[in-house]
Every structure is written in structure tokens, then in C-alpha cells.
């Protein structure tokens, strides 16, 4: 038996998402302008397309040797 891979993409807050735009916690973290928001170590928040590209990679043959992994897309910001 084999051939099943299970991986996870863990993304941090993305200001372009509805969740961040409409929740109190999201608005506190990303207040709407780059000047008011605390930026992660890469100097910018992640995007939906970066998170989607990571998921696409994990589904591709290029990641065929990966299973049981959690891949974090966060621009260096870790929230526990």
C-alpha cells in the first residue's frame, strides 16, 4: 500500500483576504495601510497567490518525495 501523500500549508494573515479585512483580530494586525501595520521580517505580508503556489507545488510531481510536512508561508512572522 502506498502512494498517498499528506502535507499541510500553514499561511499567516494575508491582508487581501476577507477574513483579515472583516475580523477584529485581522484589523488589529493589518490596520489598512502599510505604514500602520507591523511587517514581518521579509518587510511585507504574504499574498494569496504565494500560498496557492505553495499548495500547487506540494501537489506536483516536484514534491513527490514529501509527505507528512507542514510548510509555513509567513514571510518570517510566526504567531503562536
Jmol script that loads the backbone (N, CA, C; Angstrom):
load data "model"
ATOM      1  N   UNK A   1       0.855  -1.172   0.000  1.00  0.00           N
ATOM      2  CA  UNK A   1       0.000   0.000   0.000  1.00  0.00           C
ATOM      3  C   UNK A   1       0.896   1.229   0.000  1.00  0.00           C
ATOM      4  N   UNK A   2       0.504   2.267  -0.667  1.00  0.00           N
ATOM      5  CA  UNK A   2       1.299   3.491  -0.694  1.00  0.00           C
ATOM      6  C   UNK A   2       0.727   4.473  -1.684  1.00  0.00           C
ATOM      7  N   UNK A   3       1.503   5.469  -1.968  1.00  0.00           N
ATOM      8  CA  UNK A   3       1.105   6.460  -2.952  1.00  0.00           C
ATOM      9  C   UNK A   3       0.278   7.609  -2.421  1.00  0.00           C
ATOM     10  N   UNK A   4      -0.024   7.600  -1.140  1.00  0.00           N
ATOM     11  CA  UNK A   4      -0.808   8.700  -0.568  1.00  0.00           C
ATOM     12  C   UNK A   4       0.145   9.643   0.158  1.00  0.00           C
ATOM     13  N   UNK A   5       0.094  10.910  -0.228  1.00  0.00           N
ATOM     14  CA  UNK A   5       0.907  11.920   0.442  1.00  0.00           C
ATOM     15  C   UNK A   5      -0.026  12.889   1.160  1.00  0.00           C
ATOM     16  N   UNK A   6       0.355  13.264   2.346  1.00  0.00           N
ATOM     17  CA  UNK A   6      -0.437  14.222   3.112  1.00  0.00           C
ATOM     18  C   UNK A   6       0.503  15.320   3.597  1.00  0.00           C
ATOM     19  N   UNK A   7       0.268  16.534   3.136  1.00  0.00           N
ATOM     20  CA  UNK A   7       1.048  17.694   3.541  1.00  0.00           C
ATOM     21  C   UNK A   7       0.086  18.820   3.893  1.00  0.00           C
ATOM     22  N   UNK A   8       0.596  19.833   4.554  1.00  0.00           N
ATOM     23  CA  UNK A   8      -0.232  20.950   5.007  1.00  0.00           C
ATOM     24  C   UNK A   8       0.457  22.266   4.664  1.00  0.00           C
ATOM     25  N   UNK A   9      -0.308  23.234   4.210  1.00  0.00           N
ATOM     26  CA  UNK A   9       0.202  24.593   4.018  1.00  0.00           C
ATOM     27  C   UNK A   9      -0.358  25.443   5.146  1.00  0.00           C
ATOM     28  N   UNK A  10       0.529  26.045   5.886  1.00  0.00           N
ATOM     29  CA  UNK A  10       0.141  26.920   7.001  1.00  0.00           C
ATOM     30  C   UNK A  10       0.525  28.341   6.619  1.00  0.00           C
ATOM     31  N   UNK A  11      -0.452  29.169   6.346  1.00  0.00           N
ATOM     32  CA  UNK A  11      -0.184  30.548   5.957  1.00  0.00           C
ATOM     33  C   UNK A  11      -0.502  31.519   7.070  1.00  0.00           C
ATOM     34  N   UNK A  12       0.205  32.632   7.079  1.00  0.00           N
ATOM     35  CA  UNK A  12      -0.113  33.683   8.046  1.00  0.00           C
ATOM     36  C   UNK A  12      -1.152  34.614   7.431  1.00  0.00           C
ATOM     37  N   UNK A  13      -1.489  35.664   8.129  1.00  0.00           N
ATOM     38  CA  UNK A  13      -2.527  36.582   7.655  1.00  0.00           C
ATOM     39  C   UNK A  13      -2.173  37.230   6.331  1.00  0.00           C
ATOM     40  N   UNK A  14      -3.141  37.278   5.443  1.00  0.00           N
ATOM     41  CA  UNK A  14      -2.974  37.906   4.133  1.00  0.00           C
ATOM     42  C   UNK A  14      -3.958  39.061   4.045  1.00  0.00           C
ATOM     43  N   UNK A  15      -3.476  40.302   4.037  1.00  0.00           N
ATOM     44  CA  UNK A  15      -4.372  41.457   4.068  1.00  0.00           C
ATOM     45  C   UNK A  15      -5.425  41.474   2.974  1.00  0.00           C
ATOM     46  N   UNK A  16      -5.192  40.791   1.855  1.00  0.00           N
ATOM     47  CA  UNK A  16      -6.173  40.799   0.764  1.00  0.00           C
ATOM     48  C   UNK A  16      -7.341  39.853   0.997  1.00  0.00           C
ATOM     49  N   UNK A  17      -7.308  39.051   2.056  1.00  0.00           N
ATOM     50  CA  UNK A  17      -8.397  38.099   2.304  1.00  0.00           C
ATOM     51  C   UNK A  17      -9.534  38.739   3.093  1.00  0.00           C
ATOM     52  N   UNK A  18     -10.702  38.222   2.884  1.00  0.00           N
ATOM     53  CA  UNK A  18     -11.897  38.729   3.562  1.00  0.00           C
ATOM     54  C   UNK A  18     -11.791  38.537   5.080  1.00  0.00           C
ATOM     55  N   UNK A  19     -11.223  37.436   5.515  1.00  0.00           N
ATOM     56  CA  UNK A  19     -11.095  37.173   6.954  1.00  0.00           C
ATOM     57  C   UNK A  19     -10.323  38.281   7.643  1.00  0.00           C
ATOM     58  N   UNK A  20      -9.192  38.672   7.070  1.00  0.00           N
ATOM     59  CA  UNK A  20      -8.388  39.736   7.675  1.00  0.00           C
ATOM     60  C   UNK A  20      -9.111  41.072   7.569  1.00  0.00           C
ATOM     61  N   UNK A  21      -9.752  41.319   6.449  1.00  0.00           N
ATOM     62  CA  UNK A  21     -10.414  42.610   6.244  1.00  0.00           C
ATOM     63  C   UNK A  21     -11.627  42.805   7.142  1.00  0.00           C
ATOM     64  N   UNK A  22     -12.286  41.714   7.558  1.00  0.00           N
ATOM     65  CA  UNK A  22     -13.552  41.860   8.275  1.00  0.00           C
ATOM     66  C   UNK A  22     -13.531  41.436   9.739  1.00  0.00           C
ATOM     67  N   UNK A  23     -12.428  40.901  10.230  1.00  0.00           N
ATOM     68  CA  UNK A  23     -12.407  40.486  11.631  1.00  0.00           C
ATOM     69  C   UNK A  23     -11.650  41.487  12.484  1.00  0.00           C
ATOM     70  N   UNK A  24     -12.023  41.570  13.721  1.00  0.00           N
ATOM     71  CA  UNK A  24     -11.349  42.473  14.647  1.00  0.00           C
ATOM     72  C   UNK A  24      -9.874  42.156  14.787  1.00  0.00           C
ATOM     73  N   UNK A  25      -9.538  40.888  14.928  1.00  0.00           N
ATOM     74  CA  UNK A  25      -8.133  40.491  15.068  1.00  0.00           C
ATOM     75  C   UNK A  25      -7.348  40.840  13.813  1.00  0.00           C
ATOM     76  N   UNK A  26      -7.962  40.616  12.663  1.00  0.00           N
ATOM     77  CA  UNK A  26      -7.298  40.939  11.405  1.00  0.00           C
ATOM     78  C   UNK A  26      -7.065  42.424  11.250  1.00  0.00           C
ATOM     79  N   UNK A  27      -8.064  43.215  11.629  1.00  0.00           N
ATOM     80  CA  UNK A  27      -7.920  44.656  11.508  1.00  0.00           C
ATOM     81  C   UNK A  27      -6.877  45.188  12.475  1.00  0.00           C
ATOM     82  N   UNK A  28      -6.740  44.541  13.628  1.00  0.00           N
ATOM     83  CA  UNK A  28      -5.705  44.979  14.568  1.00  0.00           C
ATOM     84  C   UNK A  28      -4.315  44.690  14.008  1.00  0.00           C
ATOM     85  N   UNK A  29      -4.147  43.534  13.382  1.00  0.00           N
ATOM     86  CA  UNK A  29      -2.841  43.162  12.842  1.00  0.00           C
ATOM     87  C   UNK A  29      -2.506  43.964  11.587  1.00  0.00           C
ATOM     88  N   UNK A  30      -3.496  44.170  10.737  1.00  0.00           N
ATOM     89  CA  UNK A  30      -3.301  44.888   9.481  1.00  0.00           C
ATOM     90  C   UNK A  30      -4.315  46.015   9.424  1.00  0.00           C
ATOM     91  N   UNK A  31      -3.934  47.182   9.881  1.00  0.00           N
ATOM     92  CA  UNK A  31      -4.901  48.260  10.036  1.00  0.00           C
ATOM     93  C   UNK A  31      -5.273  48.964   8.736  1.00  0.00           C
ATOM     94  N   UNK A  32      -4.808  48.484   7.616  1.00  0.00           N
ATOM     95  CA  UNK A  32      -5.271  49.044   6.356  1.00  0.00           C
ATOM     96  C   UNK A  32      -4.206  49.727   5.534  1.00  0.00           C
ATOM     97  N   UNK A  33      -3.168  50.231   6.165  1.00  0.00           N
ATOM     98  CA  UNK A  33      -2.106  50.854   5.376  1.00  0.00           C
ATOM     99  C   UNK A  33      -0.771  50.280   5.815  1.00  0.00           C
ATOM    100  N   UNK A  34       0.130  50.199   4.886  1.00  0.00           N
ATOM    101  CA  UNK A  34       1.424  49.593   5.186  1.00  0.00           C
ATOM    102  C   UNK A  34       2.135  50.343   6.312  1.00  0.00           C
ATOM    103  N   UNK A  35       1.906  51.647   6.430  1.00  0.00           N
ATOM    104  CA  UNK A  35       2.569  52.420   7.480  1.00  0.00           C
ATOM    105  C   UNK A  35       2.099  52.057   8.880  1.00  0.00           C
ATOM    106  N   UNK A  36       0.864  51.599   9.018  1.00  0.00           N
ATOM    107  CA  UNK A  36       0.303  51.287  10.321  1.00  0.00           C
ATOM    108  C   UNK A  36       0.456  49.832  10.719  1.00  0.00           C
ATOM    109  N   UNK A  37       0.908  48.989   9.807  1.00  0.00           N
ATOM    110  CA  UNK A  37       0.928  47.585  10.127  1.00  0.00           C
ATOM    111  C   UNK A  37       2.319  47.112  10.494  1.00  0.00           C
ATOM    112  N   UNK A  38       2.365  46.166  11.388  1.00  0.00           N
ATOM    113  CA  UNK A  38       3.636  45.578  11.785  1.00  0.00           C
ATOM    114  C   UNK A  38       4.024  44.563  10.715  1.00  0.00           C
ATOM    115  N   UNK A  39       5.128  44.831  10.052  1.00  0.00           N
ATOM    116  CA  UNK A  39       5.543  43.979   8.943  1.00  0.00           C
ATOM    117  C   UNK A  39       6.394  42.820   9.438  1.00  0.00           C
ATOM    118  N   UNK A  40       6.281  41.668   8.787  1.00  0.00           N
ATOM    119  CA  UNK A  40       7.119  40.529   9.137  1.00  0.00           C
ATOM    120  C   UNK A  40       8.563  40.766   8.682  1.00  0.00           C
ATOM    121  N   UNK A  41       9.489  39.890   9.060  1.00  0.00           N
ATOM    122  CA  UNK A  41      10.898  40.080   8.723  1.00  0.00           C
ATOM    123  C   UNK A  41      11.206  40.299   7.235  1.00  0.00           C
ATOM    124  N   UNK A  42      10.419  39.749   6.320  1.00  0.00           N
ATOM    125  CA  UNK A  42      10.667  39.994   4.895  1.00  0.00           C
ATOM    126  C   UNK A  42      10.225  41.388   4.457  1.00  0.00           C
ATOM    127  N   UNK A  43       9.580  42.139   5.353  1.00  0.00           N
ATOM    128  CA  UNK A  43       9.200  43.514   5.051  1.00  0.00           C
ATOM    129  C   UNK A  43       7.861  43.678   4.361  1.00  0.00           C
ATOM    130  N   UNK A  44       7.112  42.593   4.223  1.00  0.00           N
ATOM    131  CA  UNK A  44       5.796  42.650   3.588  1.00  0.00           C
ATOM    132  C   UNK A  44       5.008  41.417   4.003  1.00  0.00           C
ATOM    133  N   UNK A  45       3.679  41.509   3.980  1.00  0.00           N
ATOM    134  CA  UNK A  45       2.875  40.321   4.273  1.00  0.00           C
ATOM    135  C   UNK A  45       2.885  39.366   3.077  1.00  0.00           C
ATOM    136  N   UNK A  46       2.448  38.143   3.303  1.00  0.00           N
ATOM    137  CA  UNK A  46       2.345  37.184   2.208  1.00  0.00           C
ATOM    138  C   UNK A  46       1.090  37.465   1.398  1.00  0.00           C
ATOM    139  N   UNK A  47       1.013  36.860   0.236  1.00  0.00           N
ATOM    140  CA  UNK A  47      -0.161  37.025  -0.625  1.00  0.00           C
ATOM    141  C   UNK A  47      -0.871  35.687  -0.795  1.00  0.00           C
ATOM    142  N   UNK A  48      -2.105  35.775  -1.224  1.00  0.00           N
ATOM    143  CA  UNK A  48      -2.881  34.570  -1.508  1.00  0.00           C
ATOM    144  C   UNK A  48      -2.180  33.757  -2.595  1.00  0.00           C
ATOM    145  N   UNK A  49      -1.651  34.433  -3.609  1.00  0.00           N
ATOM    146  CA  UNK A  49      -1.007  33.710  -4.713  1.00  0.00           C
ATOM    147  C   UNK A  49       0.245  32.973  -4.245  1.00  0.00           C
ATOM    148  N   UNK A  50       0.981  33.505  -3.284  1.00  0.00           N
ATOM    149  CA  UNK A  50       2.152  32.788  -2.745  1.00  0.00           C
ATOM    150  C   UNK A  50       1.718  31.530  -2.006  1.00  0.00           C
ATOM    151  N   UNK A  51       0.648  31.637  -1.261  1.00  0.00           N
ATOM    152  CA  UNK A  51       0.138  30.481  -0.528  1.00  0.00           C
ATOM    153  C   UNK A  51      -0.386  29.429  -1.499  1.00  0.00           C
ATOM    154  N   UNK A  52      -1.102  29.865  -2.525  1.00  0.00           N
ATOM    155  CA  UNK A  52      -1.625  28.939  -3.536  1.00  0.00           C
ATOM    156  C   UNK A  52      -0.489  28.268  -4.304  1.00  0.00           C
ATOM    157  N   UNK A  53       0.562  29.009  -4.611  1.00  0.00           N
ATOM    158  CA  UNK A  53       1.704  28.432  -5.326  1.00  0.00           C
ATOM    159  C   UNK A  53       2.383  27.355  -4.482  1.00  0.00           C
ATOM    160  N   UNK A  54       2.417  27.549  -3.181  1.00  0.00           N
ATOM    161  CA  UNK A  54       2.992  26.537  -2.292  1.00  0.00           C
ATOM    162  C   UNK A  54       2.142  25.274  -2.312  1.00  0.00           C
ATOM    163  N   UNK A  55       0.822  25.437  -2.259  1.00  0.00           N
ATOM    164  CA  UNK A  55      -0.080  24.278  -2.330  1.00  0.00           C
ATOM    165  C   UNK A  55       0.070  23.566  -3.671  1.00  0.00           C
ATOM    166  N   UNK A  56       0.181  24.327  -4.754  1.00  0.00           N
ATOM    167  CA  UNK A  56       0.353  23.720  -6.083  1.00  0.00           C
ATOM    168  C   UNK A  56       1.654  22.939  -6.153  1.00  0.00           C
ATOM    169  N   UNK A  57       2.708  23.480  -5.566  1.00  0.00           N
ATOM    170  CA  UNK A  57       3.978  22.758  -5.530  1.00  0.00           C
ATOM    171  C   UNK A  57       3.829  21.431  -4.790  1.00  0.00           C
ATOM    172  N   UNK A  58       3.176  21.466  -3.625  1.00  0.00           N
ATOM    173  CA  UNK A  58       3.014  20.241  -2.836  1.00  0.00           C
ATOM    174  C   UNK A  58       2.198  19.188  -3.570  1.00  0.00           C
ATOM    175  N   UNK A  59       1.318  19.613  -4.478  1.00  0.00           N
ATOM    176  CA  UNK A  59       0.513  18.664  -5.258  1.00  0.00           C
ATOM    177  C   UNK A  59       1.238  18.170  -6.505  1.00  0.00           C
ATOM    178  N   UNK A  60       2.350  18.804  -6.844  1.00  0.00           N
ATOM    179  CA  UNK A  60       3.040  18.473  -8.085  1.00  0.00           C
ATOM    180  C   UNK A  60       3.999  17.298  -7.909  1.00  0.00           C
ATOM    181  N   UNK A  61       4.449  16.779  -9.040  1.00  0.00           N
ATOM    182  CA  UNK A  61       5.443  15.709  -9.016  1.00  0.00           C
ATOM    183  C   UNK A  61       6.773  16.180  -8.435  1.00  0.00           C
ATOM    184  N   UNK A  62       7.032  17.493  -8.470  1.00  0.00           N
ATOM    185  CA  UNK A  62       8.272  18.020  -7.892  1.00  0.00           C
ATOM    186  C   UNK A  62       8.358  17.787  -6.387  1.00  0.00           C
ATOM    187  N   UNK A  63       7.217  17.609  -5.741  1.00  0.00           N
ATOM    188  CA  UNK A  63       7.177  17.355  -4.303  1.00  0.00           C
ATOM    189  C   UNK A  63       6.847  15.899  -3.998  1.00  0.00           C
ATOM    190  N   UNK A  64       7.076  15.031  -4.954  1.00  0.00           N
ATOM    191  CA  UNK A  64       6.672  13.618  -4.789  1.00  0.00           C
ATOM    192  C   UNK A  64       7.389  12.918  -3.639  1.00  0.00           C
ATOM    193  N   UNK A  65       8.493  13.452  -3.187  1.00  0.00           N
ATOM    194  CA  UNK A  65       9.204  12.852  -2.060  1.00  0.00           C
ATOM    195  C   UNK A  65       8.817  13.425  -0.711  1.00  0.00           C
ATOM    196  N   UNK A  66       7.840  14.312  -0.693  1.00  0.00           N
ATOM    197  CA  UNK A  66       7.430  14.949   0.560  1.00  0.00           C
ATOM    198  C   UNK A  66       6.099  14.378   1.044  1.00  0.00           C
ATOM    199  N   UNK A  67       6.041  14.036   2.301  1.00  0.00           N
ATOM    200  CA  UNK A  67       4.780  13.657   2.933  1.00  0.00           C
ATOM    201  C   UNK A  67       4.902  13.915   4.429  1.00  0.00           C
ATOM    202  N   UNK A  68       3.788  14.187   5.053  1.00  0.00           N
ATOM    203  CA  UNK A  68       3.776  14.437   6.490  1.00  0.00           C
ATOM    204  C   UNK A  68       4.433  15.750   6.881  1.00  0.00           C
ATOM    205  N   UNK A  69       4.416  16.728   5.991  1.00  0.00           N
ATOM    206  CA  UNK A  69       5.081  18.004   6.246  1.00  0.00           C
ATOM    207  C   UNK A  69       4.077  19.132   6.429  1.00  0.00           C
ATOM    208  N   UNK A  70       4.455  20.098   7.257  1.00  0.00           N
ATOM    209  CA  UNK A  70       3.713  21.341   7.376  1.00  0.00           C
ATOM    210  C   UNK A  70       4.620  22.419   6.817  1.00  0.00           C
ATOM    211  N   UNK A  71       4.211  23.033   5.722  1.00  0.00           N
ATOM    212  CA  UNK A  71       5.003  24.080   5.069  1.00  0.00           C
ATOM    213  C   UNK A  71       4.389  25.418   5.461  1.00  0.00           C
ATOM    214  N   UNK A  72       5.175  26.247   6.123  1.00  0.00           N
ATOM    215  CA  UNK A  72       4.686  27.540   6.613  1.00  0.00           C
ATOM    216  C   UNK A  72       5.064  28.638   5.631  1.00  0.00           C
ATOM    217  N   UNK A  73       4.056  29.380   5.190  1.00  0.00           N
ATOM    218  CA  UNK A  73       4.261  30.540   4.302  1.00  0.00           C
ATOM    219  C   UNK A  73       3.897  31.750   5.147  1.00  0.00           C
ATOM    220  N   UNK A  74       4.913  32.491   5.608  1.00  0.00           N
ATOM    221  CA  UNK A  74       4.616  33.546   6.591  1.00  0.00           C
ATOM    222  C   UNK A  74       5.493  34.786   6.480  1.00  0.00           C
ATOM    223  N   UNK A  75       6.390  34.846   5.526  1.00  0.00           N
ATOM    224  CA  UNK A  75       7.319  35.967   5.389  1.00  0.00           C
ATOM    225  C   UNK A  75       8.184  36.140   6.634  1.00  0.00           C
ATOM    226  N   UNK A  76       8.330  35.084   7.393  1.00  0.00           N
ATOM    227  CA  UNK A  76       9.168  35.112   8.580  1.00  0.00           C
ATOM    228  C   UNK A  76       8.448  35.459   9.869  1.00  0.00           C
ATOM    229  N   UNK A  77       7.147  35.703   9.812  1.00  0.00           N
ATOM    230  CA  UNK A  77       6.372  36.046  11.009  1.00  0.00           C
ATOM    231  C   UNK A  77       5.746  34.786  11.578  1.00  0.00           C
ATOM    232  N   UNK A  78       6.052  34.477  12.802  1.00  0.00           N
ATOM    233  CA  UNK A  78       5.473  33.302  13.447  1.00  0.00           C
ATOM    234  C   UNK A  78       4.626  33.744  14.623  1.00  0.00           C
ATOM    235  N   UNK A  79       3.364  33.311  14.619  1.00  0.00           N
ATOM    236  CA  UNK A  79       2.436  33.628  15.704  1.00  0.00           C
ATOM    237  C   UNK A  79       2.040  32.326  16.366  1.00  0.00           C
ATOM    238  N   UNK A  80       2.246  32.249  17.652  1.00  0.00           N
ATOM    239  CA  UNK A  80       1.888  31.028  18.379  1.00  0.00           C
ATOM    240  C   UNK A  80       0.525  31.161  18.997  1.00  0.00           C
TER     241      UNK A  80
END
end "model"
wireframe off; spacefill off
backbone 0.3
color backbone group
